[in-house]
Each structure stands twice: as C-alpha cells, then as structure tokens.
Amino acid sequence: MNTSPESDNPTQTFAKKVPFFSSRSILAVVGIFALLALYFYVRSDSDSLNDTKPTAQNQNKARRKELIAYLQQHPDDEFAHFQLGELIQERAPFQALENFSRVTLRHPRYFEAVNSIAEIAQGQDLPAHAKPALLTLIREYPEENRYFEDLARLLFKEGDFDRALNYANRSIELGANRAQNHLLVADILRQSGRINEMSAPLKQALYLDPESYQAHLNLAYAALYSGDLTTAERETLWCLEQQPASVIPLRYLASIYRNRGEIDDALSYLEQALLIDPQDFENLLFKADLLMFQKQGQQAYDLLKPLYSKRETDRRYISALARAAGLIGKREEALQLQRKNQQLIKADDLRPSSLQSETVEGAHTRKQ
C-alpha cells in the first residue's frame, strides 16, 4: 500500500521532461538535418558535374573521330574542316592550321577561320602563314587595331622596320593606346637607327604606365645617345633604384661619365657591373676600351685575350684585341688580327645589311 502523499500538481512529473522537446532542441535538430541535406546536395551536384565532364570529353573525342573518318571520304568538305579545326585547335594546332586553311570564302565563317590561322601561326612562330592571314583580316576589318599591332610585331621581328612602324602607328591611331603600343614604336625606331625620335613614344608610354621599367630604361638609352646626359642619368638612376643588380643601367652610367670625361668614375661603374656578371661581353669590351684610352694596353690585352676562342668572328672584339696588341708591342699579332678583321668585313658585306645595336630585352619587364 502506497503511503506517499499525492502531489498537489498531477502534471508536475510530466513537466520535468519537457526540456527534451524545447524550442531550442527542435531548432538544433532542424539545423543538423539542414546541414546534412546541404552536404548531400552539394556532393551529389559535384558528382553530377564530374560525371558530365568526362561525358563532354568523350563526346568531343567521338566527334573528332567521326569528322576525321568523314574527311577521309570527303576531303573537300570545308564545313567539316572548320568543325574539326575548332575541336583540335588547342590539342593539335598544326593539324588545325591545315583544316582552317581548307576553308574558303564560300564558308559563312571564313574570316573566323582566317583569324584562327593567324592566332595559331603566331603562337607557333610560322610567319609565312601569319602574315597573309593578318593582311586578309586588315582588309576585311580596317578599323580593328589588334590586327595592325600583330602585323607590326611580325614585321618588326623580320626586320622590315619601315612597314612595321607604319602598322604600329596605325594601330595607335585606331585606339591601341597602351604603354606596350608606344614601346613597340620606340623599339622599331631604335632598331632602324632613329634614336632621336624615340623620346616622344617613350614619354607617352610613361604617361600611361609611370612604373614601366622598360620605358625608363629605353628613355635612358635614347637620351644618352642623343646627348641629353642629364635625362639619361636621371632615368638610369631610377632603373638602378628598382633593380640594383642590373648591369645595363651600370653600363649606361659608365657611358655617361665617359662622355663627361670622367674615366675613373666610368671604370668604377663597369667594375660594379662586372662583379654582378663577370662574363658580360659588352662590359668587358667597354672596360678594355677605357683601359686603352688610359694607355693601359697590357691590362686591356690581358682582359681580352682569354675571350678569343669564343669571339674570333666578332669584328668589334678582333678590332679591340688588335689595338691592345699594338699598344704593347705585339706587332705581328696585331697585323694578323687586322687581316682577320678585313676578312670579317668582306664576309659581312656579302650578308644582308643589319643594324648593329644593343637591344633592351623584353625580359627586363617580365623577369627583373
């Protein structure tokens, strides 16, 4: 017999269990289920994408095989050639070039095919294919500046400086107003020997990109060889602040001080450059020249002689070594070197003429 007094509140015992089903508990459980649902949804969606990608690849592969088989039976079908070219352009550019070349004006997307030919040919360094394609595109789209720029770069690379300059300037007139466009004009002027005309495009390049190392370095060069030593020194020092271990600005400073008649200071800058790169031929030749100017023929000879095996066909080197040999009384060697230099001059006369000038490599903007 239960003698425990009855509770005044018959629902009290039930009330103590309510926390297990409180609003907070319910929200927590709902949150967990929501997260689980989101996880499985994302996973299934990802799996679906992964399944789709191989399917698309397989479809492209099957389509390529189908077109190749079809073209074996119908080699003149330019529509099939265009489709195959599109499918394989990234994987097999040379074959795609052949396919696009089979497309004629009868095809509604003929100029797209020509554009692809130009892109592939430039990427694979095939100027014989790129040039006619670009000329076709220029005739069809005379207001499209990128085709003029691409052709200018191609002609510049081939050494056709006058035509390259015309196309480069035309691309700018049509709106290609980036620093690189004006740098291209300056580079063409430089290689064609028109140093005095370089400053204008270089200043425009710096207006568009004030931090362009290549523009500053080229402006230093243009000012140096135009006689503006103040601008040359300012631009060269800016370049050295950006890249203290660069040998070309140090060589420019040596040239500036040589032109001012301060030979010891010029030699000092060359020594700094040779500490950075002891094998730099331009700086070694420059140093030898300054040493001979100071009547230090033996030092110049000792500097140049070890380079003979690698530089025996370089006229500038042979001429400098002959001078050094003459300064220290090696007359027979000097005469032999002079005869060799005459032979090299005759050999050069038989080759197409080319401008001998130092080139500021594009690597200065990409790597340094």
C-alpha positions, 0 to 999 in steps of 0.5 A: 500500500502506497503511503506517499502523499499525492502531489498537489500538481498531477502534471508536475512529473510530466513537466520535468521532461519537457526540456527534451522537446524545447524550442531550442532542441527542435531548432538544433535538430532542424539545423543538423538535418539542414546541414546534412541535406546541404552536404548531400546536395552539394556532393551529389551536384559535384558528382553530377558535374564530374560525371558530365565532364568526362561525358563532354570529353568523350563526346568531343573525342567521338566527334573528332573521330567521326569528322576525321573518318568523314574527311577521309571520304570527303576531303573537300568538305570545308564545313567539316574542316572548320568543325574539326579545326575548332575541336583540335585547335588547342590539342593539335594546332598544326593539324588545325592550321591545315583544316582552317586553311581548307576553308574558303570564302564560300564558308559563312565563317571564313574570316573566323577561320582566317583569324584562327590561322593567324592566332595559331601561326603566331603562337607557333612562330610560322610567319609565312602563314601569319602574315597573309592571314593578318593582311586578309583580316586588315582588309576585311576589318580596317578599323580593328587595331589588334590586327595592325599591332600583330602585323607590326610585331611580325614585321618588326621581328623580320626586320622590315622596320619601315612597314612595321612602324607604319602598322604600329602607328596605325594601330595607335591611331585606331585606339591601341593606346597602351604603354606596350603600343608606344614601346613597340614604336620606340623599339622599331625606331631604335632598331632602324637607327632613329634614336632621336625620335624615340623620346616622344613614344617613350614619354607617352608610354610613361604617361600611361604606365609611370612604373614601366621599367622598360620605358625608363630604361629605353628613355635612358638609352635614347637620351644618352645617345642623343646627348641629353646626359642629364635625362639619361642619368636621371632615368638610369638612376631610377632603373638602378633604384628598382633593380640594383643588380642590373648591369645595363643601367651600370653600363649606361652610367659608365657611358655617361661619365665617359662622355663627361670625361670622367674615366675613373668614375666610368671604370668604377661603374663597369667594375660594379657591373662586372662583379654582378656578371663577370662574363658580360661581353659588352662590359668587358669590351667597354672596360678594355676600351677605357683601359686603352684610352688610359694607355693601359694596353697590357691590362686591356690585352690581358682582359681580352685575350682569354675571350678569343676562342669564343669571339674570333668572328666578332669584328668589334672584339678582333678590332679591340684585341688588335689595338691592345696588341699594338699598344704593347708591342705585339706587332705581328699579332696585331697585323694578323688580327687586322687581316682577320678583321678585313676578312670579317668585313668582306664576309659581312658585306656579302650578308644582308645589311643589319643594324648593329645595336644593343637591344633592351630585352623584353625580359627586363619587364617580365623577369627583373 
